[in-house]
Amino acid sequence: MTDVRARDELRGRASGPVGHGLPEAVPGRVCRETEEDFYPEFTRRNRGLVTEAAQEALYGARVLVAGCGSTGGAAIEPLTRLGVRRFVLVEPGSYELNNLNRQDARYTDIGRNKAEVGAERVLAVNPYAEAEAVTQSVTSANAETLVAGCSLVVDGVDVTTPGGWEGKVALHRAAALARVPVVSGYDMSGTQHVRVYDYRSGGAPLGGAVTPADLAAGRTVWTLLHRVIPSRVIPPELVEDVMSGMTRPGYSVPQLVYTSTLFGALAACLAVHLLEGRSVRGSLTVDLHGVVRPAVRNWASLPRRIRGRRAWQRFVRGQTQGTAGVRRR
């Protein structure tokens, strides 16, 4: 790993009672509590809702967040506030202006690496936390090293480029070998689709849906997505936008803040259960647009959803080339 920032480097800009302080993001503030006093009070309002065993598991966990953009980045702060203290944050990209519509960043963060900003956010909430920022992509060369020693993986790796899929497959292969559960998120218009791969009991990477052989065969990213996301949960408005947008140079898949933020909440809840050793659903889907629409409008939209599903299936079958020009960061 290169360009890794550890806890002391990030928070060494301010001093506190025991040599600990908050990073520059909160200038002039220091931690008045000792490390022993901080955590019980920090998590006091969790009590009664988070079991003692779960809180202890959160305290001792080491969580890898692979991809710190709109999906993985949304999970960092909720996990920190629940009580996770040790993170490995992996992201090669930097913030752009068009990220600010949904990602937890400020205008002053534009141009900064997302993993490094995420590490500062962790320490701004818990100055006794440990956050490593790795400014590389996940690859077959580093995936096992990144996963080693982790209790949980949050998979926010980009799925709109062939390179992203190579990283995702390598990440899941490493997690499966290490028997570490993975939570993956896919935000689509107002729909958040979450897959949980509980490798604690074994199982093929990505459930066998996507393999290195698929990558070697040059499958398009749309074909690979079709294998991990049921077509019935893909919103028709997104299908229509993708199909029309593919003809435009530099097309970016649209994303919304409330859908991205929802992944953070779902991933945090799943983390509590998984780290305590409990079983969870293998997949879940929340359609925010459907939740807030009157029931009669949901029924009225059914024909459009059916047409969208069929159009998506035809679109995927017709794909024979790569994904140049598609962006989702």
VENQUI-V579575 format. One record per residue. N is the residue number from 0. RES is the residue in one small letter. SS is DSSP state (2 for helix, 1 for strand, 0 for the rest). PHI is phi as a letter, one per 40 degrees, with the letter a starting at -180 (NA if undefined). NEAR is the number of other C-alpha atoms within 10 Angstrom. Layout:
n=N res=RES ss=SS phi=PHI near=NEAR
n=N res=RES ss=SS phi=PHI near=NEAR
//
This chain:
n=0 res=m ss=0 phi=NA near=11
n=1 res=t ss=0 phi=b near=8
n=2 res=d ss=0 phi=f near=11
n=3 res=v ss=0 phi=c near=17
n=4 res=r ss=1 phi=b near=18
n=5 res=a ss=0 phi=c near=17
n=6 res=r ss=2 phi=d near=22
n=7 res=d ss=2 phi=c near=17
n=8 res=e ss=2 phi=c near=10
n=9 res=l ss=2 phi=c near=22
n=10 res=r ss=2 phi=b near=24
n=11 res=g ss=0 phi=c near=15
n=12 res=r ss=0 phi=c near=13
n=13 res=a ss=0 phi=b near=18
n=14 res=s ss=0 phi=b near=16
n=15 res=g ss=0 phi=a near=15
n=16 res=p ss=0 phi=d near=11
n=17 res=v ss=0 phi=b near=12
n=18 res=g ss=0 phi=g near=12
n=19 res=h ss=0 phi=b near=22
n=20 res=g ss=1 phi=a near=27
n=21 res=l ss=0 phi=c near=27
n=22 res=p ss=0 phi=c near=26
n=23 res=e ss=2 phi=d near=15
n=24 res=a ss=2 phi=d near=13
n=25 res=v ss=2 phi=b near=15
n=26 res=p ss=0 phi=c near=11
n=27 res=g ss=0 phi=g near=11
n=28 res=r ss=0 phi=b near=15
n=29 res=v ss=1 phi=b near=19
n=30 res=c ss=0 phi=c near=19
n=31 res=r ss=0 phi=c near=13
n=32 res=e ss=0 phi=c near=14
n=33 res=t ss=0 phi=c near=13
n=34 res=e ss=2 phi=c near=15
n=35 res=e ss=2 phi=c near=9
n=36 res=d ss=2 phi=c near=10
n=37 res=f ss=2 phi=c near=15
n=38 res=y ss=2 phi=c near=16
n=39 res=p ss=2 phi=d near=14
n=40 res=e ss=2 phi=c near=11
n=41 res=f ss=2 phi=d near=14
n=42 res=t ss=0 phi=b near=15
n=43 res=r ss=2 phi=d near=10
n=44 res=r ss=2 phi=c near=11
n=45 res=n ss=2 phi=c near=16
n=46 res=r ss=1 phi=c near=11
n=47 res=g ss=0 phi=g near=8
n=48 res=l ss=0 phi=b near=8
n=49 res=v ss=1 phi=b near=17
n=50 res=t ss=0 phi=c near=13
n=51 res=e ss=2 phi=c near=13
n=52 res=a ss=2 phi=c near=13
n=53 res=a ss=2 phi=c near=20
n=54 res=q ss=2 phi=c near=21
n=55 res=e ss=2 phi=c near=15
n=56 res=a ss=2 phi=c near=21
n=57 res=l ss=2 phi=c near=24
n=58 res=y ss=2 phi=c near=18
n=59 res=g ss=2 phi=c near=15
n=60 res=a ss=0 phi=c near=20
n=61 res=r ss=1 phi=b near=22
n=62 res=v ss=1 phi=b near=24
n=63 res=l ss=1 phi=c near=26
n=64 res=v ss=1 phi=b near=29
n=65 res=a ss=1 phi=c near=31
n=66 res=g ss=0 phi=g near=27
n=67 res=c ss=0 phi=b near=31
n=68 res=g ss=0 phi=c near=29
n=69 res=s ss=0 phi=c near=29
n=70 res=t ss=0 phi=c near=31
n=71 res=g ss=2 phi=c near=30
n=72 res=g ss=2 phi=c near=28
n=73 res=a ss=2 phi=c near=26
n=74 res=a ss=2 phi=c near=25
n=75 res=i ss=2 phi=c near=27
n=76 res=e ss=2 phi=c near=22
n=77 res=p ss=2 phi=d near=19
n=78 res=l ss=2 phi=c near=22
n=79 res=t ss=2 phi=c near=22
n=80 res=r ss=2 phi=c near=16
n=81 res=l ss=2 phi=c near=20
n=82 res=g ss=0 phi=h near=25
n=83 res=v ss=0 phi=c near=27
n=84 res=r ss=0 phi=b near=23
n=85 res=r ss=1 phi=b near=22
n=86 res=f ss=1 phi=b near=27
n=87 res=v ss=1 phi=b near=23
n=88 res=l ss=1 phi=b near=29
n=89 res=v ss=1 phi=b near=30
n=90 res=e ss=0 phi=a near=25
n=91 res=p ss=0 phi=c near=17
n=92 res=g ss=0 phi=c near=18
n=93 res=s ss=1 phi=b near=19
n=94 res=y ss=1 phi=c near=21
n=95 res=e ss=0 phi=b near=16
n=96 res=l ss=2 phi=d near=13
n=97 res=n ss=2 phi=c near=10
n=98 res=n ss=2 phi=c near=20
n=99 res=l ss=0 phi=c near=16
n=100 res=n ss=0 phi=c near=13
n=101 res=r ss=0 phi=a near=18
n=102 res=q ss=0 phi=c near=23
n=103 res=d ss=0 phi=c near=22
n=104 res=a ss=0 phi=a near=21
n=105 res=r ss=0 phi=b near=12
n=106 res=y ss=2 phi=d near=11
n=107 res=t ss=2 phi=c near=9
n=108 res=d ss=2 phi=c near=16
n=109 res=i ss=1 phi=d near=16
n=110 res=g ss=0 phi=g near=12
n=111 res=r ss=0 phi=c near=14
n=112 res=n ss=1 phi=c near=20
n=113 res=k ss=2 phi=c near=29
n=114 res=a ss=2 phi=c near=31
n=115 res=e ss=2 phi=c near=25
n=116 res=v ss=2 phi=c near=21
n=117 res=g ss=2 phi=c near=27
n=118 res=a ss=2 phi=c near=26
n=119 res=e ss=2 phi=c near=24
n=120 res=r ss=2 phi=c near=22
n=121 res=v ss=2 phi=d near=28
n=122 res=l ss=2 phi=c near=24
n=123 res=a ss=2 phi=c near=21
n=124 res=v ss=2 phi=c near=15
n=125 res=n ss=0 phi=b near=22
n=126 res=p ss=0 phi=c near=23
n=127 res=y ss=0 phi=c near=23
n=128 res=a ss=0 phi=c near=22
n=129 res=e ss=1 phi=b near=22
n=130 res=a ss=1 phi=b near=28
n=131 res=e ss=1 phi=c near=22
n=132 res=a ss=1 phi=b near=29
n=133 res=v ss=1 phi=b near=25
n=134 res=t ss=0 phi=c near=21
n=135 res=q ss=0 phi=b near=19
n=136 res=s ss=0 phi=c near=20
n=137 res=v ss=0 phi=c near=26
n=138 res=t ss=0 phi=b near=18
n=139 res=s ss=0 phi=c near=16
n=140 res=a ss=0 phi=c near=10
n=141 res=n ss=0 phi=b near=16
n=142 res=a ss=2 phi=c near=21
n=143 res=e ss=2 phi=c near=19
n=144 res=t ss=2 phi=c near=12
n=145 res=l ss=2 phi=c near=23
n=146 res=v ss=2 phi=c near=26
n=147 res=a ss=0 phi=d near=15
n=148 res=g ss=0 phi=g near=14
n=149 res=c ss=0 phi=c near=20
n=150 res=s ss=0 phi=c near=22
n=151 res=l ss=1 phi=a near=23
n=152 res=v ss=1 phi=b near=26
n=153 res=v ss=1 phi=b near=27
n=154 res=d ss=1 phi=c near=25
n=155 res=g ss=0 phi=b near=26
n=156 res=v ss=0 phi=c near=29
n=157 res=d ss=0 phi=d near=25
n=158 res=v ss=0 phi=b near=20
n=159 res=t ss=0 phi=b near=23
n=160 res=t ss=0 phi=b near=18
n=161 res=p ss=2 phi=d near=19
n=162 res=g ss=2 phi=c near=16
n=163 res=g ss=2 phi=c near=19
n=164 res=w ss=2 phi=c near=24
n=165 res=e ss=2 phi=c near=20
n=166 res=g ss=2 phi=c near=22
n=167 res=k ss=2 phi=c near=28
n=168 res=v ss=2 phi=c near=22
n=169 res=a ss=2 phi=c near=22
n=170 res=l ss=2 phi=c near=26
n=171 res=h ss=2 phi=c near=25
n=172 res=r ss=2 phi=c near=22
n=173 res=a ss=2 phi=c near=21
n=174 res=a ss=2 phi=c near=28
n=175 res=a ss=2 phi=c near=24
n=176 res=l ss=2 phi=c near=17
n=177 res=a ss=2 phi=c near=18
n=178 res=r ss=0 phi=f near=19
n=179 res=v ss=0 phi=b near=23
n=180 res=p ss=1 phi=c near=24
n=181 res=v ss=1 phi=b near=28
n=182 res=v ss=1 phi=b near=25
n=183 res=s ss=1 phi=b near=23
n=184 res=g ss=1 phi=b near=27
n=185 res=y ss=1 phi=b near=25
n=186 res=d ss=1 phi=c near=25
n=187 res=m ss=1 phi=b near=22
n=188 res=s ss=0 phi=f near=23
n=189 res=g ss=0 phi=c near=23
n=190 res=t ss=1 phi=b near=24
n=191 res=q ss=1 phi=b near=24
n=192 res=h ss=1 phi=b near=23
n=193 res=v ss=1 phi=b near=21
n=194 res=r ss=1 phi=b near=20
n=195 res=v ss=1 phi=b near=22
n=196 res=y ss=1 phi=b near=26
n=197 res=d ss=0 phi=c near=23
n=198 res=y ss=2 phi=c near=21
n=199 res=r ss=2 phi=d near=16
n=200 res=s ss=2 phi=b near=10
n=201 res=g ss=0 phi=g near=16
n=202 res=g ss=0 phi=h near=15
n=203 res=a ss=0 phi=c near=15
n=204 res=p ss=2 phi=d near=22
n=205 res=l ss=2 phi=f near=23
n=206 res=g ss=2 phi=g near=16
n=207 res=g ss=2 phi=g near=10
n=208 res=a ss=0 phi=c near=13
n=209 res=v ss=0 phi=b near=20
n=210 res=t ss=0 phi=b near=18
n=211 res=p ss=2 phi=d near=12
n=212 res=a ss=2 phi=c near=9
n=213 res=d ss=2 phi=c near=13
n=214 res=l ss=2 phi=c near=17
n=215 res=a ss=2 phi=c near=9
n=216 res=a ss=0 phi=c near=8
n=217 res=g ss=0 phi=g near=13
n=218 res=r ss=0 phi=d near=17
n=219 res=t ss=0 phi=c near=21
n=220 res=v ss=2 phi=c near=22
n=221 res=w ss=2 phi=c near=21
n=222 res=t ss=2 phi=c near=19
n=223 res=l ss=2 phi=c near=20
n=224 res=l ss=2 phi=c near=18
n=225 res=h ss=2 phi=c near=17
n=226 res=r ss=2 phi=c near=14
n=227 res=v ss=2 phi=b near=15
n=228 res=i ss=0 phi=b near=15
n=229 res=p ss=0 phi=c near=11
n=230 res=s ss=2 phi=c near=20
n=231 res=r ss=2 phi=c near=13
n=232 res=v ss=2 phi=c near=16
n=233 res=i ss=0 phi=c near=25
n=234 res=p ss=0 phi=c near=21
n=235 res=p ss=2 phi=c near=25
n=236 res=e ss=2 phi=c near=14
n=237 res=l ss=2 phi=c near=19
n=238 res=v ss=2 phi=d near=23
n=239 res=e ss=2 phi=c near=13
n=240 res=d ss=2 phi=c near=14
n=241 res=v ss=2 phi=c near=19
n=242 res=m ss=2 phi=c near=12
n=243 res=s ss=2 phi=c near=11
n=244 res=g ss=2 phi=c near=16
n=245 res=m ss=0 phi=c near=16
n=246 res=t ss=0 phi=c near=10
n=247 res=r ss=0 phi=b near=11
n=248 res=p ss=0 phi=c near=10
n=249 res=g ss=0 phi=g near=12
n=250 res=y ss=0 phi=c near=17
n=251 res=s ss=1 phi=b near=17
n=252 res=v ss=0 phi=c near=17
n=253 res=p ss=0 phi=c near=13
n=254 res=q ss=0 phi=a near=20
n=255 res=l ss=0 phi=b near=16
n=256 res=v ss=2 phi=c near=18
n=257 res=y ss=2 phi=c near=16
n=258 res=t ss=2 phi=c near=25
n=259 res=s ss=2 phi=c near=28
n=260 res=t ss=2 phi=c near=22
n=261 res=l ss=2 phi=d near=22
n=262 res=f ss=2 phi=c near=28
n=263 res=g ss=2 phi=d near=23
n=264 res=a ss=2 phi=c near=16
n=265 res=l ss=2 phi=c near=19
n=266 res=a ss=2 phi=c near=26
n=267 res=a ss=2 phi=c near=24
n=268 res=c ss=2 phi=c near=15
n=269 res=l ss=2 phi=c near=18
n=270 res=a ss=2 phi=c near=29
n=271 res=v ss=2 phi=d near=22
n=272 res=h ss=2 phi=c near=15
n=273 res=l ss=2 phi=c near=24
n=274 res=l ss=2 phi=c near=20
n=275 res=e ss=2 phi=c near=17
n=276 res=g ss=0 phi=g near=13
n=277 res=r ss=0 phi=c near=11
n=278 res=s ss=0 phi=c near=11
n=279 res=v ss=0 phi=b near=14
n=280 res=r ss=0 phi=c near=11
n=281 res=g ss=0 phi=c near=11
n=282 res=s ss=1 phi=a near=14
n=283 res=l ss=1 phi=a near=13
n=284 res=t ss=1 phi=b near=15
n=285 res=v ss=1 phi=b near=18
n=286 res=d ss=1 phi=b near=18
n=287 res=l ss=2 phi=c near=15
n=288 res=h ss=2 phi=c near=14
n=289 res=g ss=2 phi=c near=15
n=290 res=v ss=2 phi=c near=11
n=291 res=v ss=2 phi=c near=9
n=292 res=r ss=0 phi=c near=10
n=293 res=p ss=0 phi=d near=10
n=294 res=a ss=2 phi=d near=11
n=295 res=v ss=2 phi=c near=8
n=296 res=r ss=2 phi=c near=10
n=297 res=n ss=2 phi=c near=15
n=298 res=w ss=2 phi=c near=10
n=299 res=a ss=2 phi=c near=10
n=300 res=s ss=0 phi=c near=13
n=301 res=l ss=2 phi=d near=12
n=302 res=p ss=2 phi=d near=12
n=303 res=r ss=2 phi=c near=13
n=304 res=r ss=2 phi=c near=20
n=305 res=i ss=2 phi=c near=15
n=306 res=r ss=2 phi=c near=13
n=307 res=g ss=2 phi=c near=21
n=308 res=r ss=2 phi=c near=20
n=309 res=r ss=2 phi=c near=16
n=310 res=a ss=2 phi=c near=17
n=311 res=w ss=2 phi=c near=24
n=312 res=q ss=2 phi=c near=16
n=313 res=r ss=2 phi=c near=11
n=314 res=f ss=2 phi=c near=15
n=315 res=v ss=2 phi=c near=17
n=316 res=r ss=2 phi=c near=12
n=317 res=g ss=0 phi=c near=10
n=318 res=q ss=0 phi=c near=14
n=319 res=t ss=0 phi=b near=12
n=320 res=q ss=0 phi=b near=11
n=321 res=g ss=0 phi=c near=15
n=322 res=t ss=0 phi=b near=15
n=323 res=a ss=0 phi=d near=13
n=324 res=g ss=0 phi=g near=15
n=325 res=v ss=0 phi=c near=18
n=326 res=r ss=1 phi=b near=15
n=327 res=r ss=0 phi=a near=15
n=328 res=r ss=0 phi=c near=22
//
